[in-house]
Structure formats: C-alpha cells, structure tokens
C-alpha cells in the first residue's frame, strides 16, 4: 500500500463538524486485507486522544469551511 503522509506530518481533517482540524500524523496504520485506502493514527495538541482516519479524510491544506481566517478583517 502506498501512503501519502509520514509520521510527524501536519494534516487537516476534512470535516466541517470537527472542532479541531489541525492534527499530526502519529503512525501509519498497517494495511488490511482488501483495504480501499491507507489509514493513519492522528493526534491534536488540543485533544487528549488519538483518532484513526482514512487518507481521504485528511489533507495538507488549511481549510476554513467558509469562516474567516484569524487574519481576515470584516469590512
């Protein structure tokens, strides 16, 4: 199985319902029989637990989901 991310990479969760979106890849999960895509164990500094996500659920872009970024000014 070909993995896109390595341990230590910063990724963004592509889920607008998630309160925390910035995570660090902790580990590549071993490939499973007939797995359709790689999975990763990820962790946020703000959360006290790790998550397991499919590769399609994360990206390296900083997504804002239509909300102004912290540096944006309202006119």
Secondary structure as GFF3:
##gff-version 3
##sequence-region A 1 75
A	DSSP	beta_strand	10	13	.	.	.	ID=ss1
A	DSSP	beta_strand	22	28	.	.	.	ID=ss2
A	DSSP	beta_strand	39	43	.	.	.	ID=ss3
A	DSSP	beta_strand	50	54	.	.	.	ID=ss4
A	DSSP	three_ten_helix	55	57	.	.	.	ID=ss5
A	DSSP	beta_strand	58	59	.	.	.	ID=ss6
###
